[in-house]
Amino acid sequence: MINNKKLVTVIAHFAAWLCFFTLPYLVFFPRLRDFSMSNHQLAAIICNNVFLILFYYLNTQFLIPKFLVKEKWFLYILSIVICLLVFLYVPKQIALFIAEPEPFNPLNREFIRNPAFKGKPRFSGYMRNQRPVADPYNTVLFLLIFTVGTSISVIQRWLKTEQTRKETENEKLNTELSFLKSQVNPHFFFNTLNNIYSLAVVRSEKTAPAVMKLSSIMRYILTETERDLVPLSNEVEFTNNFIDLQKVRLTDKVILSFTTEGNKENLLVAPLLFIPFVENAFKYGVSTKESSSINIEIKTEGNKIQFSCVNYIVASENTLLENTGIGINNVKRRLELMYPGKHRLTTSERDNYFSVYLEIET
């Protein structure tokens, strides 16, 4: 895979240089029919092109990483100026060494007329006493290669930095989500084991069924919560098992309602999102001395999941509502990470009732 990528890169660079050097000749091809090129001029053009390629890769592979990226501005500008001077002088001398320019004899001028020049005479050959390529042209060409090379290199490095930043951010989010899940599990088991312990102390007949429910809940947590998303039907079943486990310690003074509505089979949801709210309702909405109620509802509308939980506020626990524990804070953070801009969570306290409403767009 890496070799194929390198091969594609080499072919792309070769095609780009080929287009860059041949495009001017293709554009001006009709005018080149009456143009004769000497060996010296051909050598000069080849030398210029070779030096432009060398400068491009020297700039992108060495000067930019060593100087520009490290903000060594003076050294970078100095290097570019030196490269420009070398480009304006060295290729010309190499071309002179390869092929001497033919002497120009003004008596041998051949004037031809071409309709494209509106009857004005022009020389049919190259003026041998001129330099092969004018210095202003070479300077512009050098600056063009410099601008293109630097721009491409800077953009590539910016894109690579952005990709690395996103990968680092995703890894950080995954690590944070794993940490949040690891906090939810011990917190949940701590409260559940306390309930079973209370049943065992009084040797209640409900102890054995409660242990079986806990076993089912543990199996769900160990198998399902390793995934980012689980079927909503599984989460509803898990919530129902949790509520059944809580029922073993309730008295007749508590009115409990858990209802579901809508299609749950084709929707996915992050695991353990609802349990902290349900657990909070049982923790602060249940009393053995006064009547209380807990109403929990999960329903779906299209691709939306709506969860609501309303519980009576037990008077002695009213002051504890401001600090509902690790579970709910974790849910809020997980919602921000997994459903950014796709969830709505509201909590309210009215007429001695505490309500939670959560809407998720899957």
Sequence and secondary structure as in RCSB ss.txt:
>XXXX:A:sequence
MINNKKLVTVIAHFAAWLCFFTLPYLVFFPRLRDFSMSNHQLAAIICNNVFLILFYYLNTQFLIPKFLVKEKWFL
YILSIVICLLVFLYVPKQIALFIAEPEPFNPLNREFIRNPAFKGKPRFSGYMRNQRPVADPYNTVLFLLIFTVGT
SISVIQRWLKTEQTRKETENEKLNTELSFLKSQVNPHFFFNTLNNIYSLAVVRSEKTAPAVMKLSSIMRYILTET
ERDLVPLSNEVEFTNNFIDLQKVRLTDKVILSFTTEGNKENLLVAPLLFIPFVENAFKYGVSTKESSSINIEIKT
EGNKIQFSCVNYIVASENTLLENTGIGINNVKRRLELMYPGKHRLTTSERDNYFSVYLEIET
>XXXX:A:secstr
 HHHHHHHHHHHHHHHHHHHHHHHHHHTGGGGGG    HHHHHHHHHHHHHHHHHHHHIIIIIIIIIITTT HHH
HHHHHHHHHHHHHHHHHHHHHHHS      GGG  EE  GGGTT  EESS  TTS SS HHHHHHHHHHHHHHHH
HHHHHHHHHHHHHHHHHHHHHHHHHHHHHHHHHHHHHHHHHHHHHHHHHHHTT TTHHHHHHHHHHHHHHHHHHT
TSS EEHHHHHHHHHHHHHHHHTT  TTEEEEEEEES  SS EE TTSSHHHHHHHHHHS  SSS EEEEEEEEE
ETTEEEEEEEEE  GGGGGGTT   HHHHHHHHHHHHHSTTSEEEEEEEETTEEEEEEEEE 
